[in-house]
Amino acid sequence: MSGATAGQALHERFETIRCAELERLKKKLGGLTEEDRQFVHQITADVVHALARGPRQALARNAPSTTIEAVVRLFALDA
């Protein structure tokens, strides 16, 4: 797996977790207006993007294969 591919996979993993957590909290968020739910959706998407941006950029810049392999194993990106 290349660094760029690992960075993309990491971002996708974070996004999957974000969506699962929003689904899990759906009942608690049920009292929100549609506008408020969209706001929560956007905020959490922005957080995921911010968290993934640094590692994604670092991995894409010719990261050593050992670093890429460590990220893939740590986040189970090859599953």
trRosetta pair geometry for C-beta under 8 A, 3 or more apart (Angstrom, degrees):
i j d omega theta_ij theta_ji phi_ij phi_ji
1 5 4.9 -129 -171 92 84 123
1 6 5.1 103 132 -62 119 90
1 9 7.3 -32 -167 0 141 147
1 68 6.3 -166 89 162 90 119
1 72 5.8 131 50 -89 144 139
1 77 7.2 143 167 109 174 119
1 78 6.8 -133 -35 -86 140 97
2 5 4.5 94 54 9 81 104
2 6 6.8 -145 93 -6 41 87
2 68 7.4 -92 170 -141 21 153
3 6 5.6 -55 -145 38 30 111
3 7 6.2 33 155 -21 65 106
3 59 3.9 -176 -173 163 88 71
3 60 5.2 176 119 -88 106 24
3 61 7.1 -100 129 38 154 34
3 62 6.8 -147 7 -85 155 11
3 63 4.4 137 -112 30 132 103
3 67 8.0 24 -108 91 105 105
3 68 5.3 -107 -88 -90 68 121
4 7 5.7 -53 -149 35 30 114
4 8 6.5 30 153 -17 63 105
4 59 6.9 168 -69 116 27 94
4 60 4.4 62 -90 -116 75 88
5 8 5.7 -54 -149 38 32 111
5 9 6.2 32 152 -19 65 108
6 9 5.6 -54 -144 39 31 112
6 10 6.3 37 154 -24 64 104
6 59 5.1 -123 82 -177 107 146
6 63 8.0 -86 61 58 136 139
6 68 5.0 -177 -15 -153 162 90
6 71 5.4 93 168 93 129 127
6 72 5.7 -85 -123 -66 115 90
6 77 6.1 95 -140 108 73 164
7 10 5.7 -50 -148 32 30 113
7 11 6.6 30 153 -17 62 104
7 52 7.5 118 -176 174 76 94
7 55 6.3 177 -123 122 84 76
7 56 3.4 107 -174 -139 114 65
7 57 7.3 127 -140 -23 148 24
7 58 7.8 159 -95 59 120 60
7 59 4.0 179 -59 68 101 128
7 60 5.3 -45 2 -45 156 90
8 11 5.7 -54 -152 36 33 112
8 12 6.3 32 151 -17 65 107
8 56 7.0 86 -59 -135 42 111
9 12 5.5 -54 -147 39 33 113
9 13 6.3 40 151 -25 65 102
9 72 7.6 33 87 -112 144 79
9 75 7.8 145 121 103 98 126
9 77 4.2 91 130 -163 133 118
10 13 5.6 -49 -149 31 32 114
10 14 6.6 32 152 -16 63 103
10 52 5.9 162 115 -137 96 100
10 55 5.8 -80 118 109 161 130
10 56 6.5 -156 67 -76 118 82
10 59 7.5 138 6 -4 138 158
10 71 6.4 -45 -74 169 129 119
10 75 5.8 69 -115 84 83 169
10 77 6.3 -46 -67 -92 64 135
11 14 5.8 -54 -152 36 32 111
11 15 6.3 33 150 -20 65 108
11 48 7.3 100 -159 156 71 98
11 49 7.7 35 -145 -112 111 50
11 52 4.0 98 -100 180 80 155
11 56 5.8 23 -48 -78 114 133
12 15 5.4 -53 -145 37 33 114
12 16 6.3 40 153 -24 65 102
13 16 5.7 -51 -150 32 31 113
13 17 6.6 30 152 -16 63 104
13 75 5.4 122 98 168 172 120
13 76 7.8 137 -124 71 140 75
13 77 6.3 -89 -46 -100 136 83
14 17 5.7 -56 -153 37 33 111
14 18 6.3 37 149 -23 66 105
14 48 4.6 155 134 -151 115 98
14 51 6.1 179 -143 87 154 122
14 52 5.3 -144 26 -62 152 117
15 18 5.5 -50 -147 33 34 116
15 19 6.4 31 156 -16 65 104
15 45 7.8 33 -122 -126 91 75
15 48 5.6 104 -82 169 63 154
16 19 6.0 -56 -149 37 29 108
16 20 6.3 29 153 -18 64 109
17 20 5.7 -57 -146 38 31 111
17 21 6.2 29 156 -19 66 107
18 21 5.9 -59 -150 37 27 109
18 22 6.5 25 154 -16 64 106
18 44 5.2 150 -160 152 115 114
18 45 7.0 123 152 -85 157 51
18 47 7.8 157 -109 74 128 101
18 48 5.0 -59 -49 -64 147 137
19 22 5.7 -53 -147 37 32 110
19 23 6.3 33 153 -19 65 106
20 23 5.6 -55 -149 37 31 112
20 24 6.2 34 151 -22 65 106
21 24 5.4 -50 -143 35 34 114
21 25 6.2 18 159 -6 66 110
21 44 7.8 -158 81 -156 118 147
22 25 6.0 -64 -143 48 29 101
22 26 6.9 66 148 -67 60 75
22 29 7.4 -10 -162 -1 73 158
22 40 7.3 142 -124 128 111 113
22 41 6.9 57 -129 -100 155 74
22 44 6.6 177 -66 69 116 168
23 26 5.5 -11 -161 -36 37 115
25 28 4.8 -57 -170 47 78 114
25 29 5.4 70 130 -20 92 107
26 29 5.8 -67 -143 46 27 104
26 30 6.6 58 151 -59 62 86
27 30 5.5 -22 -160 -20 34 121
29 32 5.2 -32 -178 9 74 123
29 37 6.1 101 159 -108 120 92
29 40 6.5 -123 -135 57 134 170
32 36 3.8 -128 -173 93 106 125
32 37 4.9 138 103 -55 125 77
32 40 7.0 -9 -175 -12 174 133
33 36 4.6 98 50 6 75 102
33 37 7.1 -137 94 -4 40 85
34 37 5.6 -52 -147 36 34 113
34 38 6.4 36 153 -19 65 104
35 38 5.8 -54 -151 36 30 112
35 39 6.4 35 149 -23 63 105
36 39 5.4 -51 -150 33 35 116
36 40 6.5 36 151 -19 66 101
37 40 5.7 -50 -149 35 34 111
37 41 6.3 39 150 -21 64 105
38 41 5.4 -50 -148 35 34 117
38 42 6.3 32 154 -18 66 105
39 42 5.9 -55 -147 37 30 109
39 43 6.3 29 155 -19 64 107
40 43 5.8 -54 -144 37 29 110
40 44 6.3 22 160 -13 64 109
41 44 6.3 -63 -149 40 24 104
41 45 6.2 24 155 -19 63 111
42 45 5.6 -56 -144 38 30 112
42 46 6.3 33 155 -21 65 106
43 46 5.7 -56 -151 35 30 112
43 47 6.5 32 151 -21 64 103
44 47 5.5 -48 -148 32 37 114
44 48 6.5 39 153 -18 65 102
45 48 5.8 -51 -150 35 33 112
45 49 6.4 35 151 -20 64 106
46 49 5.6 -53 -148 36 32 113
46 50 6.3 31 154 -19 65 106
47 50 5.8 -56 -147 37 30 110
47 51 6.2 28 156 -17 65 108
48 51 5.9 -58 -145 39 29 109
48 52 6.1 14 161 -9 65 115
49 52 6.2 -67 -143 44 25 102
49 53 6.2 42 158 -47 63 102
50 53 5.8 -39 -145 7 27 119
51 54 7.8 -67 180 25 29 97
52 55 6.2 -72 -158 52 46 101
52 56 5.2 45 154 -28 81 118
53 56 5.8 -65 -143 38 22 112
53 57 6.3 17 163 -16 63 109
54 57 6.1 -61 -149 36 25 106
54 58 6.3 20 158 -15 64 111
55 58 5.6 -58 -143 41 32 111
55 59 6.0 30 160 -19 68 109
55 71 7.0 147 -175 -128 124 138
56 59 6.0 -57 -145 38 26 108
56 60 6.3 23 157 -19 62 111
57 60 5.8 -60 -147 36 29 110
57 61 6.5 23 158 -19 64 110
58 61 6.1 -63 -151 34 29 107
58 63 6.1 69 142 -78 74 120
59 63 4.8 -49 -132 -3 45 145
59 67 7.4 -157 -109 121 75 110
59 68 6.2 105 -147 -101 100 84
59 71 6.6 -65 -95 29 130 169
60 63 7.6 49 17 -12 18 102
63 67 4.5 -104 168 82 110 130
63 68 5.4 132 97 -53 116 88
64 67 4.7 95 62 2 82 102
64 68 7.2 -152 97 -3 44 85
65 68 5.5 -52 -147 38 39 113
65 69 6.0 41 154 -21 69 106
66 69 5.7 -52 -144 38 30 112
66 70 6.4 35 153 -23 63 105
67 70 5.7 -52 -149 33 31 113
67 71 6.6 29 154 -16 64 104
68 71 5.9 -56 -152 36 31 109
68 72 6.3 32 151 -20 66 107
69 72 5.6 -54 -146 37 32 113
69 73 6.3 27 157 -15 66 107
70 73 5.9 -58 -147 40 29 106
70 74 6.0 29 157 -21 66 111
71 74 5.8 -54 -138 38 28 111
71 75 6.2 -8 172 14 64 112
71 77 6.9 13 128 -2 79 139
72 75 7.0 -79 -144 54 17 84
72 76 7.9 45 165 -124 53 9
72 77 4.5 -96 -136 50 63 109
72 78 5.4 47 178 -30 112 101
73 76 7.3 17 -168 -74 29 46
76 79 4.6 -2 165 0 98 126
